């Protein structure tokens, strides 16, 4: 038997599942954070943000834009930080996180014809 569910109900269900999943993960941490930063496309969903504020209270829920980093830029900034650490031969991959045998400086910088422009 097929159930006719409106698109609005499908979207509301998906949003609530997302909010509950995030809340469950945050609540499973050893200590409740004072602040939770939301980034990516979900940070543009005001209903999701309101649900997270409700579910995660008393933690302060904000978007990364609220603290100076555009929600659309978080991944690019993360990769820039990893690249910068690689350029300096610094560790950017932690064995405690990845399960690898030791910490490493992962990644490789492959310079093309524009290398002089990049490093002048």
Secondary structure, 3 states (H helix, E strand, C coil): CCCCCCHHHHHHHHHHHHHHHHHHHHHCCCCCCCEEEECCHHHHCHHHHHHHHHHHCCCEEEECHHHCCCHHHHHHHHHHHHHHHHHCCCCCECHHHHCCCCCECCCCCCCCCCHHHHCC
